């Protein structure tokens, strides 16, 4: 259940954000637009899925996975 509702959409958003590496380096505006939209989509998706994820006091694999996708998407924006 969590694979199809949480992990798979996040991985698809991450793939979209990393697709900027196949865009020509001179098209900076397109690259920035794609990565910023992907980052905002991750934030919105996390807010929507917040009700679905159980509230725990410790860091789970899912929390670490979501945090790492934020880092990878931000890295795609910077690089």
C-alpha distances in whole Angstrom, upper triangle without the diagonal:
4,5,6,6,8,9,10,12,14,15,16,18,20,21,23,24,25,27,30,31,32,34,38,39,41,39,38,37,34,33,33,31,28,27,28,26,23,24,24,21,19,21,20,16,16,18,16,13,15,15,11,12,14,17,19,22,21,20,16,15,13,16,18,16,16,20,21,19,22,25,24,24,27,29,29,30,33,34
4,6,5,5,7,9,10,11,13,14,16,17,19,20,22,23,25,27,29,30,32,36,36,39,36,35,34,32,30,30,29,26,25,25,24,20,21,21,18,16,18,17,14,13,16,14,10,13,13,9,9,11,15,16,19,18,16,13,12,9,12,15,12,13,16,17,16,18,21,21,21,24,25,25,27,30,31
4,6,6,5,6,9,10,10,12,14,15,16,18,20,21,22,25,26,27,29,33,34,37,34,33,33,30,28,29,28,24,23,25,23,19,20,21,18,16,18,18,15,15,17,16,13,15,16,13,12,15,18,19,22,20,18,15,12,10,14,15,12,13,16,16,15,18,20,19,20,23,24,24,26,28,29
4,6,6,5,7,10,10,11,13,15,16,17,19,21,22,25,26,27,29,32,34,36,33,33,32,29,28,28,27,23,23,24,22,19,20,20,17,16,18,17,14,15,17,15,12,16,16,13,13,17,20,21,24,23,21,18,16,13,16,18,15,15,18,18,16,19,22,21,20,24,25,24,26,29,29
4,6,7,7,9,11,12,13,15,16,17,19,21,22,25,27,28,29,33,34,36,33,32,31,29,27,27,26,23,22,22,20,17,18,18,15,13,15,14,11,11,14,11,9,12,12,9,11,14,17,19,22,22,19,17,15,12,15,17,14,13,17,18,16,18,21,20,20,23,25,24,25,28,29
4,6,6,6,9,10,11,12,15,16,17,19,20,23,25,26,27,31,32,34,31,30,29,27,25,25,24,21,20,20,18,15,16,16,13,11,13,13,9,9,12,10,8,10,12,9,9,13,15,17,20,19,16,14,12,9,11,13,10,9,13,14,12,14,17,17,16,19,21,21,22,25,26
4,6,5,6,9,10,10,12,14,15,16,18,21,22,24,26,29,30,32,30,29,29,26,24,24,23,20,19,20,19,15,16,17,14,12,14,15,11,11,15,14,11,13,15,13,12,15,17,18,21,19,16,14,11,8,11,12,8,9,12,12,10,13,16,15,15,18,19,19,21,24,24
4,5,5,6,9,10,11,12,14,15,16,20,21,22,24,27,28,31,29,28,27,25,23,23,22,19,18,20,18,14,16,17,14,12,15,15,12,13,16,15,13,16,18,15,15,18,21,22,25,23,20,17,15,12,15,15,12,12,15,14,12,15,17,16,15,19,20,19,21,24,24
4,5,5,6,9,10,11,12,14,15,18,20,21,22,26,27,29,27,26,25,22,21,21,19,16,16,17,15,11,13,14,10,9,13,12,9,11,14,12,11,14,16,14,15,18,21,22,25,24,21,18,16,13,15,16,12,11,15,15,11,13,16,15,14,17,19,18,19,22,23
4,5,5,6,9,10,11,12,14,17,18,20,21,25,25,28,25,24,23,21,19,19,18,15,14,15,13,10,11,12,9,7,10,11,8,9,13,12,11,14,16,14,14,18,19,21,23,21,18,16,14,11,12,13,9,8,11,11,8,10,13,11,11,14,16,15,17,19,20
4,5,5,6,9,10,10,12,15,16,18,20,23,24,27,24,23,23,21,18,19,19,15,14,16,15,11,12,15,12,10,14,15,12,13,16,16,15,17,20,18,17,20,22,23,25,23,20,17,15,12,14,14,10,10,12,11,8,11,13,11,11,14,15,14,16,19,19
4,5,5,6,9,10,11,14,15,16,18,21,23,25,22,22,22,19,17,18,17,13,13,15,13,10,12,14,11,10,14,15,12,14,17,16,16,19,21,19,19,23,25,26,28,26,23,21,18,16,17,17,13,13,15,14,11,13,15,13,12,15,16,14,16,20,19
4,5,5,6,9,10,12,14,16,17,20,21,23,20,19,19,16,14,15,14,10,10,11,10,6,8,10,8,7,11,12,10,12,15,15,14,17,20,19,19,22,24,25,27,26,22,21,18,16,16,16,13,11,14,13,9,10,13,11,9,12,14,12,13,17,17
4,5,5,6,9,11,12,14,16,19,19,22,20,19,19,16,14,14,14,11,9,12,11,7,9,12,10,9,12,14,12,13,17,17,16,19,22,20,20,23,24,25,27,25,21,20,17,15,16,15,11,10,12,10,7,9,10,7,6,10,11,9,12,14,15
4,5,5,6,9,11,12,14,17,18,21,19,18,19,16,13,15,15,11,10,13,13,9,12,14,13,12,16,17,15,17,20,20,19,22,25,23,23,26,28,28,30,28,24,23,20,18,19,18,14,14,15,13,10,12,13,10,9,13,13,10,13,16,15
4,5,5,8,10,11,12,15,17,19,16,16,16,13,11,12,12,8,8,11,10,7,10,13,11,11,15,16,15,17,19,20,19,22,25,24,24,27,29,30,32,30,26,25,22,20,21,20,17,15,17,15,12,13,14,11,9,13,13,10,12,15,15
4,5,6,9,11,11,15,15,17,15,14,14,11,9,10,10,6,5,8,8,6,8,11,10,10,13,15,15,16,19,20,20,22,25,24,24,27,28,29,30,29,25,24,22,20,20,19,16,14,15,13,10,10,11,9,6,9,10,7,8,11,11
4,5,6,8,10,13,13,16,15,14,15,13,10,11,12,9,8,11,12,9,11,14,14,13,17,18,18,19,22,23,22,24,28,27,26,29,30,31,32,30,26,25,22,20,21,19,16,16,16,14,11,12,12,8,7,10,9,6,9,11,10
4,5,6,7,11,12,15,13,13,14,11,9,11,12,9,9,13,13,11,13,16,15,15,19,20,19,21,24,24,24,27,30,29,28,32,33,34,35,33,29,28,25,23,24,23,19,19,19,17,14,15,15,12,11,13,12,9,11,14,12
4,5,5,8,9,12,10,9,11,8,5,8,10,7,7,11,12,11,13,16,16,16,19,21,21,22,25,26,26,28,31,30,30,33,34,35,36,34,31,30,27,25,25,24,21,20,20,18,15,16,15,12,11,12,11,7,9,11,10
4,6,8,8,12,11,11,13,11,8,11,13,11,11,14,15,14,16,19,19,19,22,24,23,25,27,28,28,30,34,33,32,35,36,36,37,35,31,30,28,26,26,24,22,21,21,19,16,17,16,13,12,13,11,8,10,11,9
4,6,9,12,11,12,14,11,10,13,14,12,13,16,17,16,18,21,20,21,24,25,25,27,30,30,30,32,35,34,34,37,38,39,40,38,34,33,30,29,29,27,24,24,24,22,19,20,19,16,15,17,15,12,13,15,12
4,6,8,7,9,11,8,7,11,12,10,12,15,16,15,18,20,20,21,24,25,25,27,30,30,31,33,36,35,35,38,39,40,41,39,36,35,32,30,30,29,26,25,25,23,21,21,20,17,16,17,16,12,13,14,12
4,6,6,8,11,9,9,12,14,13,14,17,18,19,21,23,23,24,27,28,29,30,33,34,34,36,39,39,38,42,42,43,44,42,38,38,35,34,34,32,29,28,28,26,23,24,23,20,18,19,17,14,14,15,13
4,5,6,10,10,8,11,14,13,14,16,18,19,20,22,23,24,26,28,29,30,32,34,34,36,39,39,38,42,42,43,43,41,37,37,35,33,33,31,29,28,27,25,23,22,21,19,17,17,15,13,13,13,10
4,6,9,9,9,11,14,14,15,17,19,20,21,23,25,26,28,29,30,32,34,35,36,38,41,41,41,44,44,45,45,44,40,40,38,36,35,34,32,30,30,28,26,25,24,22,20,19,18,15,14,15,13
4,6,6,7,9,10,11,13,15,16,17,19,20,22,23,25,26,27,29,31,32,33,35,38,38,38,41,42,43,44,42,38,38,36,34,33,32,30,28,28,26,24,23,23,20,18,18,17,14,13,14,13
4,6,5,6,9,10,11,12,14,15,16,18,20,21,23,24,26,27,29,30,31,33,36,36,36,39,39,40,41,39,36,36,34,32,31,30,28,26,25,24,22,20,20,18,16,15,15,12,10,11,11
4,5,5,6,9,10,11,12,14,15,16,18,20,21,22,24,26,27,28,30,31,35,35,35,38,38,40,40,39,36,36,34,32,31,30,28,26,26,25,22,20,21,19,16,16,16,13,11,13,13
4,6,5,6,9,10,11,12,14,15,16,18,20,21,22,24,26,27,28,30,33,33,33,37,37,39,40,38,35,35,33,30,30,29,27,25,25,23,21,20,20,18,15,15,16,12,11,13,13
4,5,5,6,9,10,11,12,14,15,17,19,20,21,23,25,26,27,29,32,32,31,35,35,36,37,36,32,32,30,28,27,26,24,22,22,20,18,17,17,14,12,12,12,9,8,10,10
4,6,5,6,8,10,10,12,14,15,17,18,20,21,23,24,25,27,30,30,30,33,33,35,35,34,31,31,29,27,26,25,23,21,20,19,17,15,15,14,11,10,11,9,6,9,10
4,6,5,6,8,10,11,12,14,15,16,18,20,21,22,24,26,29,29,29,33,33,34,35,34,31,31,29,27,26,26,24,21,21,21,18,16,17,16,12,12,14,11,9,12,13
4,6,5,6,9,10,10,12,14,15,16,18,20,21,22,24,27,27,27,31,31,33,34,33,29,29,27,24,24,24,21,19,19,18,15,14,15,14,10,11,13,10,9,12,13
4,5,5,6,9,10,10,12,14,15,16,18,20,21,22,26,26,25,29,29,30,31,30,26,26,24,22,21,20,18,16,16,15,12,11,12,10,7,8,9,7,5,9,10
4,5,5,6,8,10,11,12,14,15,17,18,20,21,24,25,25,28,28,29,30,29,26,26,25,22,21,21,19,16,16,16,13,11,13,12,8,8,11,9,7,10,13
4,5,5,6,9,10,10,12,14,15,16,18,20,23,23,23,27,27,29,30,30,27,26,25,22,21,21,19,16,17,17,14,12,15,14,10,11,14,12,10,14,16
4,5,5,6,9,10,10,12,14,15,16,18,21,21,21,24,25,27,28,27,24,23,22,19,18,18,16,13,14,14,10,10,12,11,7,9,12,10,10,13,15
4,5,5,6,9,10,11,13,14,15,16,20,20,20,23,23,25,25,24,21,21,20,17,16,16,15,12,12,12,9,7,10,10,6,7,10,10,9,12,14
4,5,5,6,8,10,11,12,14,15,18,19,19,23,23,25,26,25,23,23,22,19,17,18,17,13,14,15,12,10,13,13,10,11,14,13,12,15,17
4,5,5,6,8,10,10,12,14,17,17,18,21,22,24,26,25,22,22,21,17,17,18,16,12,14,15,12,11,14,14,11,12,15,14,14,17,19
4,5,5,6,9,10,10,12,15,15,15,18,19,21,22,21,19,18,17,14,13,14,12,9,10,11,8,7,11,11,9,11,14,14,13,17,18
4,5,5,6,9,10,11,14,15,15,18,18,20,21,21,18,18,18,15,13,15,14,10,11,13,11,8,12,13,11,12,15,16,15,17,20
4,5,5,6,9,10,13,14,14,18,18,21,22,23,20,20,20,16,15,17,16,12,14,16,13,12,16,17,14,15,19,18,17,20,23
4,5,5,6,8,11,11,12,16,17,19,21,21,19,18,17,14,13,16,14,10,13,15,12,12,15,16,14,16,19,18,18,22,23
4,5,5,6,9,10,10,13,13,16,18,18,15,15,15,11,10,13,12,8,10,13,11,10,14,15,14,15,19,19,19,22,24
4,6,5,8,10,10,13,13,16,18,19,17,17,18,14,13,16,15,12,13,16,15,13,17,19,17,18,21,22,21,24,26
4,5,7,8,10,13,14,17,20,21,19,18,19,15,15,18,16,13,16,18,16,16,19,20,19,20,23,23,23,26,28
4,5,5,7,10,12,15,17,18,16,15,15,12,12,15,14,11,14,17,15,15,19,20,18,20,23,23,24,26,28
4,5,5,8,9,12,14,15,14,14,15,12,11,14,14,12,14,17,16,15,19,20,19,21,24,25,25,27,29
4,6,7,9,12,15,17,16,16,17,14,14,17,17,15,17,20,19,19,23,24,23,24,28,28,28,31,33
4,6,9,12,16,17,16,14,15,12,13,16,16,14,17,19,18,19,22,23,23,25,27,28,28,31,33
4,6,9,12,13,12,11,12,9,9,13,13,12,14,17,17,17,20,22,21,23,26,27,27,30,31
4,6,10,11,11,10,12,10,11,14,15,14,16,19,19,20,23,24,24,26,28,29,30,32,34
4,7,9,10,10,13,12,11,14,16,15,16,19,20,20,22,24,25,26,28,30,30,32,34
4,6,8,8,12,11,10,13,15,15,16,19,20,20,22,24,25,26,28,30,31,32,34
4,7,9,13,13,11,13,16,16,16,19,21,21,22,25,26,26,28,30,31,32,34
4,6,10,11,9,11,14,14,14,16,19,19,20,22,24,24,26,28,29,30,32
4,7,8,6,7,10,11,10,13,15,16,16,19,20,21,22,25,26,27,28
4,5,5,6,9,10,11,12,14,16,17,19,20,21,23,25,26,27,29
4,5,5,6,9,10,10,12,14,15,16,18,20,21,22,24,26,26
4,5,5,6,9,10,11,12,14,15,17,18,20,21,23,24,26
4,5,5,6,9,10,11,13,14,16,17,18,20,21,23,24
4,6,5,6,9,10,11,12,14,15,16,18,20,21,22
4,5,5,6,9,10,11,12,14,15,17,19,20,21
4,5,5,6,9,10,11,12,14,15,17,19,20
4,5,5,6,9,10,11,12,14,16,17,18
4,5,5,6,9,10,10,12,14,15,16
4,5,5,6,8,10,11,12,14,15
4,6,5,6,9,10,11,12,14
4,5,5,6,9,10,10,12
4,5,5,6,9,10,10
4,5,5,6,9,10
4,5,5,6,9
4,5,5,6
4,6,5
4,6
4
